[in-house]
Amino acid sequence: MSDIDLDTNDLNNEDNMINSPPMGNREDILNGPIVSTIFKLAWPIMIGNTMQVVYNLADTFWLGKLGAEAVAALSVGFPLVFLMVSIGAGLTIAGTTLVAQYMGAGDEEMTNKVTGQIFLVVGTIAIVLAGFGVYFNRAVLQLMGAPANILGDASAYLNIIFAGIPFMFVFFIFSALLRGYGDTKTPMKLMVFSTLLNIIIDPLLIFGVGSIPQLGVKGAAFATIFSRAVAGIIGLYILFSGKKGLTLSLRSLKPNFKVIKKILVIGFPSAAEQSIIALGMTFLMSIVSQFGTLVVAAYGIGSRILSVVMLPSRGFATATTTMVGQNLGADKVNRAEKSAWISTGIILVVLTLLAVVFNLFPRTIISIFNSNPEVIEIGVSFLRIVGFSFGFLGVRFILGGSFRGAGNTVVAMILAIIALWGIRLPLAQYLSINLSWGTNGIWWGMFLSNFVTAIIAAFWFKRGGWKEKVVNN
């Protein structure tokens, strides 16, 4: 009997499952009303993602009290942090997929075995990335052209962040595994706790209080790592105790190379996808920057609005990953497909309605962030052109989540490559500069990339090649 294709003919299996802790939302996911189950899974994820935005804003807010150089030191290193976080988040998607499918199949033993192997693989990679980041970050910052007056602070900040990456990854792993299990509330609660803790200790470490010295930029880094570490340790306790159903044990951490191979096959395309997106957005900013500071400001405002608008999409996409994964694991292929299309329909309608609102009141919305008349006019064009593609971007998010639930992470990666490197970047460059459309050319490049990739994703999903699950039972 192989470890990856575990024989599940144990006659006492059902009794064992009944006596174990509640299995997430498995019954609802496999048999309950699809719409209400999707909402039940999605809303905690949306709150958790909102907390991530608050997390980042808190550091920027408090460092802003020290001056522009402190904020610049934080900002210049953000692409490196985002890249490393993207790799970790991408790899943990393998945990969501495998746990979801084994849960759907009712295979508790393999579900727990995957839990241990995910920690082993992603934890090892986290340590390697930490070492790489601490050793090379200063050189990379210099290659990026970081100003000399903030290089020291930026490198000091990154040294602490990279040294603490293993703690950050522990929380990522915990969240991904619980979501695949069908429990999205517990990761949300820990994320809220971690964010509040960060907000409280940020000013104490940045400005100093009592016997705590003023640490400045380094204080923000220590606050981030400490609050993440506390959440990660609580997550580890929950897993080792088995209180939420999933159980992590020292025995499950013993290397199982068949499971590890499965994790890498599923996880690396997702990590590559996240990295490709991060790199693509950096290149897009270089195109935007050619049109001056006011355009950069308007694009920044539009991007912030877009990030908030896409919070429902990210929540629904992760919920759909769980729905598709568990139903495929239970051999309920039709329900898996129906769940994906329902989620897609909901997000298309919601984001299209939001686009209508943005097009009715674009100046009011942009002026909340900036009062400069030129910035407002440029921002209005962004909302009026890009806004009506929000729904299509949401469609790609949801169907990408569906492919991940099925273990087809390569498809999701290819869609990201097509969207950014095949359509958005070439069109933004060609329309804005070669055809002299100016900033509207960039916005139309964004619109067309969202529209075309939504159509491609829908056709690809409709073909049904994703319907073969990646686990055996």
Contacts in CASP RR format, 6 or more apart in sequence:
PFRMAT RR
TARGET T0000
AUTHOR 0000-0000-0000
METHOD contacts of the structure
MODEL  1
MSDIDLDTNDLNNEDNMINSPPMGNREDILNGPIVSTIFKLAWPIMIGNT
MQVVYNLADTFWLGKLGAEAVAALSVGFPLVFLMVSIGAGLTIAGTTLVA
QYMGAGDEEMTNKVTGQIFLVVGTIAIVLAGFGVYFNRAVLQLMGAPANI
LGDASAYLNIIFAGIPFMFVFFIFSALLRGYGDTKTPMKLMVFSTLLNII
IDPLLIFGVGSIPQLGVKGAAFATIFSRAVAGIIGLYILFSGKKGLTLSL
RSLKPNFKVIKKILVIGFPSAAEQSIIALGMTFLMSIVSQFGTLVVAAYG
IGSRILSVVMLPSRGFATATTTMVGQNLGADKVNRAEKSAWISTGIILVV
LTLLAVVFNLFPRTIISIFNSNPEVIEIGVSFLRIVGFSFGFLGVRFILG
GSFRGAGNTVVAMILAIIALWGIRLPLAQYLSINLSWGTNGIWWGMFLSN
FVTAIIAAFWFKRGGWKEKVVNN
1 7 0 8 1.000
2 258 0 8 1.000
3 113 0 8 1.000
3 256 0 8 1.000
3 258 0 8 1.000
3 259 0 8 1.000
4 110 0 8 1.000
4 256 0 8 1.000
4 258 0 8 1.000
4 259 0 8 1.000
4 262 0 8 1.000
4 471 0 8 1.000
4 472 0 8 1.000
5 472 0 8 1.000
6 107 0 8 1.000
6 109 0 8 1.000
6 110 0 8 1.000
6 113 0 8 1.000
6 473 0 8 1.000
8 105 0 8 1.000
8 106 0 8 1.000
8 107 0 8 1.000
8 473 0 8 1.000
10 16 0 8 1.000
13 106 0 8 1.000
16 108 0 8 1.000
17 23 0 8 1.000
17 106 0 8 1.000
17 108 0 8 1.000
20 108 0 8 1.000
20 245 0 8 1.000
21 242 0 8 1.000
21 243 0 8 1.000
21 244 0 8 1.000
21 245 0 8 1.000
22 245 0 8 1.000
23 103 0 8 1.000
23 106 0 8 1.000
23 108 0 8 1.000
23 181 0 8 1.000
23 245 0 8 1.000
24 103 0 8 1.000
24 181 0 8 1.000
24 182 0 8 1.000
24 183 0 8 1.000
24 244 0 8 1.000
24 245 0 8 1.000
25 37 0 8 1.000
25 40 0 8 1.000
25 41 0 8 1.000
25 182 0 8 1.000
25 183 0 8 1.000
26 103 0 8 1.000
26 104 0 8 1.000
26 106 0 8 1.000
26 182 0 8 1.000
26 326 0 8 1.000
28 36 0 8 1.000
28 37 0 8 1.000
28 40 0 8 1.000
29 37 0 8 1.000
29 41 0 8 1.000
29 104 0 8 1.000
29 182 0 8 1.000
29 322 0 8 1.000
29 323 0 8 1.000
29 326 0 8 1.000
29 327 0 8 1.000
30 104 0 8 1.000
30 326 0 8 1.000
30 327 0 8 1.000
30 330 0 8 1.000
30 332 0 8 1.000
30 335 0 8 1.000
34 323 0 8 1.000
34 335 0 8 1.000
34 338 0 8 1.000
34 339 0 8 1.000
34 342 0 8 1.000
35 342 0 8 1.000
35 346 0 8 1.000
37 323 0 8 1.000
38 316 0 8 1.000
38 319 0 8 1.000
38 320 0 8 1.000
38 323 0 8 1.000
38 339 0 8 1.000
38 342 0 8 1.000
38 343 0 8 1.000
38 346 0 8 1.000
41 179 0 8 1.000
41 182 0 8 1.000
41 184 0 8 1.000
41 318 0 8 1.000
41 319 0 8 1.000
41 322 0 8 1.000
41 323 0 8 1.000
42 184 0 8 1.000
42 312 0 8 1.000
42 315 0 8 1.000
42 316 0 8 1.000
42 318 0 8 1.000
42 319 0 8 1.000
43 315 0 8 1.000
44 184 0 8 1.000
44 185 0 8 1.000
44 187 0 8 1.000
44 188 0 8 1.000
45 179 0 8 1.000
45 184 0 8 1.000
45 187 0 8 1.000
45 188 0 8 1.000
45 314 0 8 1.000
45 315 0 8 1.000
45 318 0 8 1.000
45 319 0 8 1.000
46 311 0 8 1.000
46 312 0 8 1.000
46 314 0 8 1.000
46 315 0 8 1.000
47 188 0 8 1.000
47 191 0 8 1.000
47 192 0 8 1.000
48 187 0 8 1.000
48 188 0 8 1.000
48 191 0 8 1.000
48 192 0 8 1.000
49 311 0 8 1.000
49 314 0 8 1.000
49 315 0 8 1.000
50 311 0 8 1.000
51 188 0 8 1.000
51 191 0 8 1.000
51 192 0 8 1.000
51 194 0 8 1.000
51 195 0 8 1.000
52 191 0 8 1.000
52 195 0 8 1.000
53 307 0 8 1.000
53 308 0 8 1.000
53 311 0 8 1.000
54 195 0 8 1.000
54 199 0 8 1.000
55 194 0 8 1.000
55 195 0 8 1.000
55 198 0 8 1.000
55 224 0 8 1.000
58 195 0 8 1.000
58 198 0 8 1.000
58 199 0 8 1.000
58 202 0 8 1.000
59 74 0 8 1.000
59 198 0 8 1.000
59 202 0 8 1.000
59 220 0 8 1.000
59 223 0 8 1.000
59 224 0 8 1.000
60 71 0 8 1.000
60 74 0 8 1.000
60 75 0 8 1.000
62 202 0 8 1.000
62 203 0 8 1.000
62 206 0 8 1.000
62 207 0 8 1.000
62 220 0 8 1.000
63 70 0 8 1.000
63 71 0 8 1.000
63 73 0 8 1.000
63 74 0 8 1.000
63 206 0 8 1.000
63 216 0 8 1.000
63 217 0 8 1.000
63 220 0 8 1.000
64 70 0 8 1.000
64 71 0 8 1.000
65 206 0 8 1.000
65 207 0 8 1.000
66 206 0 8 1.000
66 216 0 8 1.000
66 217 0 8 1.000
69 149 0 8 1.000
69 150 0 8 1.000
69 153 0 8 1.000
70 153 0 8 1.000
70 216 0 8 1.000
70 217 0 8 1.000
72 147 0 8 1.000
72 150 0 8 1.000
72 154 0 8 1.000
73 150 0 8 1.000
73 152 0 8 1.000
73 153 0 8 1.000
73 154 0 8 1.000
73 157 0 8 1.000
73 217 0 8 1.000
74 154 0 8 1.000
74 157 0 8 1.000
74 217 0 8 1.000
74 220 0 8 1.000
76 141 0 8 1.000
76 144 0 8 1.000
76 146 0 8 1.000
76 147 0 8 1.000
76 150 0 8 1.000
76 154 0 8 1.000
77 137 0 8 1.000
77 141 0 8 1.000
77 144 0 8 1.000
77 146 0 8 1.000
77 154 0 8 1.000
77 157 0 8 1.000
77 158 0 8 1.000
79 144 0 8 1.000
79 278 0 8 1.000
79 282 0 8 1.000
80 133 0 8 1.000
80 137 0 8 1.000
80 140 0 8 1.000
80 141 0 8 1.000
80 158 0 8 1.000
81 158 0 8 1.000
81 161 0 8 1.000
82 278 0 8 1.000
83 275 0 8 1.000
83 278 0 8 1.000
83 279 0 8 1.000
84 129 0 8 1.000
84 133 0 8 1.000
84 162 0 8 1.000
84 165 0 8 1.000
85 168 0 8 1.000
85 172 0 8 1.000
86 271 0 8 1.000
86 274 0 8 1.000
86 275 0 8 1.000
86 277 0 8 1.000
86 278 0 8 1.000
87 125 0 8 1.000
87 129 0 8 1.000
87 271 0 8 1.000
87 274 0 8 1.000
87 275 0 8 1.000
88 122 0 8 1.000
88 125 0 8 1.000
88 126 0 8 1.000
88 129 0 8 1.000
88 169 0 8 1.000
88 172 0 8 1.000
88 271 0 8 1.000
88 274 0 8 1.000
89 172 0 8 1.000
89 176 0 8 1.000
89 270 0 8 1.000
89 271 0 8 1.000
89 274 0 8 1.000
90 267 0 8 1.000
90 270 0 8 1.000
90 271 0 8 1.000
90 273 0 8 1.000
90 274 0 8 1.000
91 121 0 8 1.000
91 122 0 8 1.000
91 125 0 8 1.000
91 263 0 8 1.000
91 267 0 8 1.000
91 268 0 8 1.000
91 270 0 8 1.000
91 271 0 8 1.000
92 118 0 8 1.000
92 122 0 8 1.000
92 169 0 8 1.000
92 172 0 8 1.000
92 173 0 8 1.000
92 175 0 8 1.000
92 176 0 8 1.000
92 177 0 8 1.000
93 176 0 8 1.000
93 266 0 8 1.000
93 267 0 8 1.000
93 270 0 8 1.000
93 321 0 8 1.000
93 404 0 8 1.000
93 409 0 8 1.000
94 118 0 8 1.000
94 262 0 8 1.000
94 263 0 8 1.000
94 264 0 8 1.000
94 266 0 8 1.000
94 267 0 8 1.000
94 270 0 8 1.000
94 409 0 8 1.000
95 114 0 8 1.000
95 118 0 8 1.000
95 173 0 8 1.000
95 176 0 8 1.000
95 177 0 8 1.000
95 180 0 8 1.000
95 263 0 8 1.000
95 266 0 8 1.000
96 176 0 8 1.000
96 177 0 8 1.000
96 179 0 8 1.000
96 180 0 8 1.000
96 318 0 8 1.000
96 321 0 8 1.000
96 322 0 8 1.000
96 404 0 8 1.000
96 405 0 8 1.000
97 180 0 8 1.000
97 266 0 8 1.000
97 321 0 8 1.000
97 325 0 8 1.000
97 404 0 8 1.000
97 405 0 8 1.000
97 406 0 8 1.000
97 407 0 8 1.000
97 409 0 8 1.000
97 470 0 8 1.000
98 114 0 8 1.000
98 118 0 8 1.000
98 262 0 8 1.000
98 263 0 8 1.000
98 266 0 8 1.000
98 470 0 8 1.000
98 471 0 8 1.000
99 111 0 8 1.000
99 114 0 8 1.000
99 115 0 8 1.000
99 177 0 8 1.000
99 180 0 8 1.000
99 181 0 8 1.000
99 246 0 8 1.000
100 180 0 8 1.000
100 181 0 8 1.000
100 182 0 8 1.000
100 321 0 8 1.000
100 322 0 8 1.000
100 324 0 8 1.000
100 325 0 8 1.000
100 326 0 8 1.000
100 329 0 8 1.000
100 405 0 8 1.000
101 325 0 8 1.000
101 326 0 8 1.000
101 328 0 8 1.000
101 329 0 8 1.000
101 405 0 8 1.000
101 407 0 8 1.000
101 469 0 8 1.000
101 470 0 8 1.000
101 471 0 8 1.000
102 108 0 8 1.000
102 110 0 8 1.000
102 111 0 8 1.000
102 114 0 8 1.000
102 329 0 8 1.000
102 471 0 8 1.000
102 473 0 8 1.000
103 111 0 8 1.000
103 180 0 8 1.000
103 181 0 8 1.000
103 182 0 8 1.000
103 326 0 8 1.000
103 329 0 8 1.000
104 325 0 8 1.000
104 326 0 8 1.000
104 327 0 8 1.000
104 328 0 8 1.000
104 329 0 8 1.000
104 330 0 8 1.000
105 329 0 8 1.000
105 330 0 8 1.000
105 331 0 8 1.000
105 471 0 8 1.000
105 473 0 8 1.000
106 330 0 8 1.000
106 473 0 8 1.000
107 471 0 8 1.000
107 473 0 8 1.000
110 471 0 8 1.000
111 181 0 8 1.000
111 246 0 8 1.000
112 246 0 8 1.000
112 247 0 8 1.000
112 248 0 8 1.000
112 249 0 8 1.000
112 252 0 8 1.000
113 252 0 8 1.000
113 256 0 8 1.000
113 259 0 8 1.000
114 259 0 8 1.000
114 263 0 8 1.000
115 177 0 8 1.000
115 239 0 8 1.000
115 246 0 8 1.000
115 247 0 8 1.000
115 248 0 8 1.000
115 252 0 8 1.000
116 248 0 8 1.000
116 249 0 8 1.000
116 252 0 8 1.000
116 253 0 8 1.000
117 252 0 8 1.000
117 253 0 8 1.000
117 255 0 8 1.000
117 256 0 8 1.000
117 259 0 8 1.000
117 260 0 8 1.000
117 263 0 8 1.000
118 173 0 8 1.000
118 176 0 8 1.000
118 177 0 8 1.000
118 263 0 8 1.000
119 170 0 8 1.000
119 173 0 8 1.000
119 248 0 8 1.000
119 253 0 8 1.000
120 253 0 8 1.000
120 255 0 8 1.000
120 260 0 8 1.000
121 260 0 8 1.000
121 263 0 8 1.000
121 264 0 8 1.000
122 169 0 8 1.000
122 172 0 8 1.000
122 173 0 8 1.000
123 166 0 8 1.000
123 169 0 8 1.000
123 170 0 8 1.000
123 173 0 8 1.000
125 169 0 8 1.000
126 165 0 8 1.000
126 166 0 8 1.000
126 168 0 8 1.000
126 169 0 8 1.000
127 166 0 8 1.000
129 162 0 8 1.000
129 165 0 8 1.000
130 162 0 8 1.000
130 163 0 8 1.000
130 164 0 8 1.000
130 165 0 8 1.000
130 166 0 8 1.000
131 162 0 8 1.000
131 163 0 8 1.000
132 162 0 8 1.000
133 158 0 8 1.000
133 162 0 8 1.000
134 158 0 8 1.000
134 159 0 8 1.000
134 162 0 8 1.000
134 163 0 8 1.000
137 155 0 8 1.000
137 158 0 8 1.000
137 159 0 8 1.000
137 162 0 8 1.000
138 151 0 8 1.000
138 152 0 8 1.000
138 155 0 8 1.000
138 158 0 8 1.000
141 151 0 8 1.000
141 154 0 8 1.000
141 155 0 8 1.000
141 158 0 8 1.000
142 151 0 8 1.000
146 154 0 8 1.000
153 216 0 8 1.000
153 217 0 8 1.000
153 218 0 8 1.000
154 217 0 8 1.000
156 217 0 8 1.000
156 218 0 8 1.000
156 221 0 8 1.000
157 217 0 8 1.000
157 218 0 8 1.000
157 220 0 8 1.000
157 221 0 8 1.000
158 221 0 8 1.000
160 218 0 8 1.000
160 219 0 8 1.000
160 221 0 8 1.000
160 222 0 8 1.000
160 225 0 8 1.000
161 221 0 8 1.000
161 224 0 8 1.000
161 225 0 8 1.000
163 225 0 8 1.000
164 225 0 8 1.000
164 228 0 8 1.000
164 229 0 8 1.000
167 225 0 8 1.000
167 228 0 8 1.000
167 229 0 8 1.000
167 232 0 8 1.000
168 225 0 8 1.000
168 228 0 8 1.000
170 229 0 8 1.000
170 232 0 8 1.000
170 233 0 8 1.000
170 235 0 8 1.000
170 236 0 8 1.000
171 190 0 8 1.000
171 194 0 8 1.000
171 228 0 8 1.000
171 231 0 8 1.000
171 232 0 8 1.000
171 235 0 8 1.000
174 187 0 8 1.000
174 190 0 8 1.000
174 232 0 8 1.000
174 235 0 8 1.000
174 236 0 8 1.000
174 238 0 8 1.000
174 239 0 8 1.000
175 187 0 8 1.000
175 190 0 8 1.000
175 191 0 8 1.000
177 239 0 8 1.000
177 246 0 8 1.000
178 184 0 8 1.000
178 186 0 8 1.000
178 187 0 8 1.000
178 244 0 8 1.000
178 246 0 8 1.000
179 187 0 8 1.000
179 318 0 8 1.000
179 321 0 8 1.000
179 322 0 8 1.000
180 321 0 8 1.000
180 322 0 8 1.000
180 325 0 8 1.000
180 326 0 8 1.000
181 244 0 8 1.000
181 245 0 8 1.000
181 246 0 8 1.000
182 322 0 8 1.000
182 326 0 8 1.000
183 244 0 8 1.000
184 318 0 8 1.000
184 319 0 8 1.000
184 322 0 8 1.000
186 238 0 8 1.000
186 244 0 8 1.000
190 231 0 8 1.000
190 232 0 8 1.000
190 234 0 8 1.000
190 235 0 8 1.000
191 231 0 8 1.000
193 230 0 8 1.000
193 231 0 8 1.000
193 234 0 8 1.000
194 227 0 8 1.000
194 228 0 8 1.000
194 230 0 8 1.000
194 231 0 8 1.000
195 227 0 8 1.000
197 226 0 8 1.000
197 227 0 8 1.000
197 230 0 8 1.000
197 231 0 8 1.000
198 223 0 8 1.000
198 224 0 8 1.000
198 227 0 8 1.000
201 223 0 8 1.000
201 226 0 8 1.000
201 227 0 8 1.000
202 219 0 8 1.000
202 220 0 8 1.000
202 223 0 8 1.000
204 212 0 8 1.000
204 223 0 8 1.000
205 212 0 8 1.000
205 215 0 8 1.000
205 216 0 8 1.000
205 218 0 8 1.000
205 219 0 8 1.000
205 220 0 8 1.000
205 222 0 8 1.000
205 223 0 8 1.000
206 214 0 8 1.000
206 215 0 8 1.000
206 216 0 8 1.000
206 217 0 8 1.000
206 219 0 8 1.000
206 220 0 8 1.000
206 223 0 8 1.000
207 214 0 8 1.000
207 216 0 8 1.000
208 214 0 8 1.000
208 215 0 8 1.000
215 222 0 8 1.000
236 248 0 8 1.000
238 244 0 8 1.000
239 246 0 8 1.000
239 247 0 8 1.000
239 248 0 8 1.000
240 247 0 8 1.000
240 248 0 8 1.000
240 249 0 8 1.000
242 248 0 8 1.000
262 470 0 8 1.000
266 407 0 8 1.000
266 409 0 8 1.000
266 470 0 8 1.000
267 409 0 8 1.000
269 409 0 8 1.000
269 410 0 8 1.000
269 412 0 8 1.000
269 413 0 8 1.000
270 404 0 8 1.000
270 409 0 8 1.000
270 412 0 8 1.000
270 413 0 8 1.000
272 413 0 8 1.000
273 409 0 8 1.000
273 412 0 8 1.000
273 413 0 8 1.000
273 416 0 8 1.000
276 413 0 8 1.000
276 416 0 8 1.000
276 417 0 8 1.000
276 420 0 8 1.000
276 421 0 8 1.000
277 416 0 8 1.000
277 420 0 8 1.000
280 420 0 8 1.000
280 421 0 8 1.000
280 425 0 8 1.000
281 420 0 8 1.000
283 425 0 8 1.000
284 420 0 8 1.000
284 424 0 8 1.000
284 425 0 8 1.000
284 428 0 8 1.000
284 442 0 8 1.000
285 296 0 8 1.000
285 299 0 8 1.000
287 425 0 8 1.000
287 428 0 8 1.000
287 429 0 8 1.000
287 432 0 8 1.000
287 433 0 8 1.000
287 442 0 8 1.000
288 295 0 8 1.000
288 296 0 8 1.000
288 299 0 8 1.000
288 439 0 8 1.000
288 442 0 8 1.000
289 295 0 8 1.000
289 296 0 8 1.000
290 433 0 8 1.000
291 432 0 8 1.000
291 438 0 8 1.000
291 439 0 8 1.000
294 372 0 8 1.000
294 374 0 8 1.000
294 375 0 8 1.000
294 378 0 8 1.000
295 378 0 8 1.000
295 439 0 8 1.000
297 370 0 8 1.000
297 372 0 8 1.000
297 375 0 8 1.000
298 366 0 8 1.000
298 370 0 8 1.000
298 375 0 8 1.000
298 376 0 8 1.000
298 378 0 8 1.000
298 379 0 8 1.000
298 382 0 8 1.000
298 439 0 8 1.000
299 378 0 8 1.000
299 382 0 8 1.000
299 442 0 8 1.000
301 366 0 8 1.000
301 369 0 8 1.000
301 370 0 8 1.000
301 375 0 8 1.000
301 379 0 8 1.000
301 382 0 8 1.000
302 366 0 8 1.000
302 379 0 8 1.000
302 382 0 8 1.000
302 383 0 8 1.000
302 386 0 8 1.000
304 369 0 8 1.000
305 358 0 8 1.000
305 365 0 8 1.000
305 383 0 8 1.000
306 386 0 8 1.000
306 390 0 8 1.000
309 351 0 8 1.000
309 354 0 8 1.000
309 390 0 8 1.000
310 390 0 8 1.000
310 393 0 8 1.000
310 394 0 8 1.000
310 397 0 8 1.000
312 347 0 8 1.000
312 350 0 8 1.000
312 351 0 8 1.000
313 347 0 8 1.000
313 351 0 8 1.000
313 393 0 8 1.000
313 394 0 8 1.000
313 397 0 8 1.000
313 398 0 8 1.000
314 397 0 8 1.000
316 343 0 8 1.000
316 346 0 8 1.000
316 347 0 8 1.000
316 397 0 8 1.000
316 398 0 8 1.000
317 343 0 8 1.000
317 394 0 8 1.000
317 397 0 8 1.000
317 398 0 8 1.000
317 400 0 8 1.000
317 401 0 8 1.000
318 401 0 8 1.000
319 343 0 8 1.000
320 339 0 8 1.000
320 340 0 8 1.000
320 343 0 8 1.000
320 398 0 8 1.000
320 401 0 8 1.000
320 402 0 8 1.000
320 405 0 8 1.000
321 401 0 8 1.000
321 402 0 8 1.000
321 404 0 8 1.000
321 405 0 8 1.000
322 405 0 8 1.000
323 336 0 8 1.000
323 339 0 8 1.000
323 340 0 8 1.000
323 343 0 8 1.000
324 336 0 8 1.000
324 339 0 8 1.000
324 340 0 8 1.000
324 401 0 8 1.000
324 402 0 8 1.000
324 405 0 8 1.000
324 406 0 8 1.000
325 336 0 8 1.000
325 405 0 8 1.000
325 406 0 8 1.000
325 407 0 8 1.000
325 469 0 8 1.000
327 333 0 8 1.000
327 335 0 8 1.000
327 336 0 8 1.000
327 339 0 8 1.000
328 336 0 8 1.000
328 405 0 8 1.000
328 406 0 8 1.000
328 467 0 8 1.000
328 469 0 8 1.000
329 469 0 8 1.000
329 471 0 8 1.000
329 473 0 8 1.000
331 469 0 8 1.000
333 467 0 8 1.000
336 402 0 8 1.000
336 406 0 8 1.000
336 467 0 8 1.000
337 464 0 8 1.000
337 467 0 8 1.000
340 398 0 8 1.000
340 399 0 8 1.000
340 402 0 8 1.000
340 461 0 8 1.000
343 398 0 8 1.000
343 402 0 8 1.000
344 395 0 8 1.000
344 398 0 8 1.000
344 399 0 8 1.000
344 458 0 8 1.000
345 395 0 8 1.000
345 398 0 8 1.000
347 391 0 8 1.000
347 394 0 8 1.000
347 395 0 8 1.000
347 397 0 8 1.000
347 398 0 8 1.000
348 391 0 8 1.000
348 392 0 8 1.000
348 394 0 8 1.000
348 395 0 8 1.000
351 390 0 8 1.000
351 391 0 8 1.000
351 393 0 8 1.000
351 394 0 8 1.000
352 388 0 8 1.000
352 390 0 8 1.000
352 391 0 8 1.000
354 390 0 8 1.000
355 387 0 8 1.000
355 388 0 8 1.000
355 390 0 8 1.000
355 391 0 8 1.000
358 365 0 8 1.000
358 383 0 8 1.000
358 384 0 8 1.000
358 387 0 8 1.000
359 383 0 8 1.000
359 384 0 8 1.000
359 387 0 8 1.000
359 388 0 8 1.000
362 379 0 8 1.000
362 380 0 8 1.000
362 383 0 8 1.000
362 384 0 8 1.000
363 376 0 8 1.000
363 380 0 8 1.000
365 383 0 8 1.000
366 375 0 8 1.000
366 376 0 8 1.000
366 379 0 8 1.000
366 380 0 8 1.000
366 383 0 8 1.000
367 376 0 8 1.000
370 376 0 8 1.000
378 439 0 8 1.000
381 439 0 8 1.000
381 440 0 8 1.000
381 443 0 8 1.000
382 439 0 8 1.000
382 443 0 8 1.000
385 440 0 8 1.000
385 443 0 8 1.000
385 444 0 8 1.000
385 446 0 8 1.000
385 447 0 8 1.000
386 443 0 8 1.000
386 446 0 8 1.000
386 447 0 8 1.000
386 450 0 8 1.000
387 447 0 8 1.000
388 447 0 8 1.000
389 446 0 8 1.000
389 447 0 8 1.000
389 448 0 8 1.000
389 450 0 8 1.000
389 451 0 8 1.000
390 450 0 8 1.000
391 450 0 8 1.000
391 454 0 8 1.000
392 450 0 8 1.000
392 451 0 8 1.000
392 453 0 8 1.000
392 454 0 8 1.000
393 450 0 8 1.000
393 454 0 8 1.000
394 454 0 8 1.000
395 454 0 8 1.000
395 457 0 8 1.000
395 458 0 8 1.000
396 415 0 8 1.000
396 419 0 8 1.000
396 450 0 8 1.000
396 453 0 8 1.000
396 454 0 8 1.000
396 457 0 8 1.000
399 415 0 8 1.000
399 454 0 8 1.000
399 457 0 8 1.000
399 458 0 8 1.000
399 460 0 8 1.000
399 461 0 8 1.000
400 411 0 8 1.000
400 412 0 8 1.000
400 415 0 8 1.000
400 457 0 8 1.000
401 412 0 8 1.000
402 461 0 8 1.000
402 466 0 8 1.000
403 409 0 8 1.000
403 411 0 8 1.000
403 412 0 8 1.000
403 415 0 8 1.000
403 461 0 8 1.000
403 466 0 8 1.000
404 412 0 8 1.000
406 466 0 8 1.000
406 467 0 8 1.000
406 468 0 8 1.000
406 469 0 8 1.000
406 470 0 8 1.000
407 466 0 8 1.000
407 469 0 8 1.000
407 470 0 8 1.000
408 465 0 8 1.000
408 466 0 8 1.000
411 460 0 8 1.000
411 466 0 8 1.000
415 453 0 8 1.000
415 456 0 8 1.000
415 457 0 8 1.000
415 460 0 8 1.000
418 452 0 8 1.000
418 453 0 8 1.000
418 456 0 8 1.000
419 449 0 8 1.000
419 450 0 8 1.000
419 452 0 8 1.000
419 453 0 8 1.000
420 449 0 8 1.000
422 449 0 8 1.000
423 445 0 8 1.000
423 448 0 8 1.000
423 449 0 8 1.000
423 452 0 8 1.000
423 453 0 8 1.000
424 445 0 8 1.000
424 446 0 8 1.000
424 448 0 8 1.000
424 449 0 8 1.000
427 441 0 8 1.000
427 444 0 8 1.000
427 445 0 8 1.000
427 448 0 8 1.000
427 449 0 8 1.000
428 441 0 8 1.000
428 442 0 8 1.000
428 445 0 8 1.000
428 446 0 8 1.000
431 437 0 8 1.000
431 438 0 8 1.000
431 440 0 8 1.000
431 441 0 8 1.000
431 442 0 8 1.000
431 444 0 8 1.000
431 445 0 8 1.000
432 438 0 8 1.000
432 439 0 8 1.000
432 440 0 8 1.000
432 441 0 8 1.000
432 442 0 8 1.000
435 441 0 8 1.000
437 444 0 8 1.000
END
